[in-house]
Amino acid sequence: DTEVTQTPKHLVMGMTNKKSLKCEQHMGHRAMYWYKQKAKKPPELMFVYSYEKLSINESVPSRFSPECPNSSLLNLHLHALQPEDSALYLCASSQDGQGWEQYFGPGTRLTVT
Amino acid sequence: GQSLEQPSEVTAVEGAIVQINCTYQTSGFYGLSWYQQHDGGAPTFLSYNALDGLEETGRFSSFLSRSDSYGYLLLQELQMKDSASYFCAVRLYGGSQGNLIFGKGTKLSVKP
């Protein structure tokens, strides 16, 4: 199984809502990532979990809160988002924290109204 | 600072060979990766160069020259399905593990 799955595929939420994005991998990878990607732009790293510990937080606003319940699961909790947060949110994993070869999930297309 | 420069768009015909360049200005990095992303899809890992030289994987090859601050992705026998965006990416010395810096991407259009 070389797949990273993400749910939901699409999400529309208001600025006062609380929602969560979910990501799962069963490749035994020990590092997992959240990226944000705007149209026609490269992915921007938000968070890295390496061996289930948060190892990087690229100055992401606190309205985004990551969680890694176990080595296969990664969540991104969303609260009080802004319209400019509308984007494709990608989850990825890699065998270790070096991260050269990352496997990406299909993403969640988020629209904040 | 650091930057990765790629051409924004490249067009080629089916069956041809195309080279996508990536030039960089960084203080030092571990290696150069390449990713492919189709419209509406997720990035897919293509290759990684830790050392200078050419890495070949089927129709795709990637090259790195640290002395020239330059790398490229070479796509041979182009097919329509190769139409996609291609990103180069590096992890900088001193950067956190897994922290890849992506170039802005090159949109490749393959014409019949």
Interface residues (C-beta under 8 A of the other chain):
Chain A: A31 Y33 K40 K41 P42 P43 E44 L45 V48 S50 S55 I56 E58 L90 A92 S94 G97 Q98 G99 W100 E101 Q102 Y103 F104 G105 P106 G107
Chain B: Y30 G31 S33 G41 A42 P43 T44 F45 Y48 A50 F87 R91 S96 Q97 G98 N99 L100 F102 G103 K104 G105
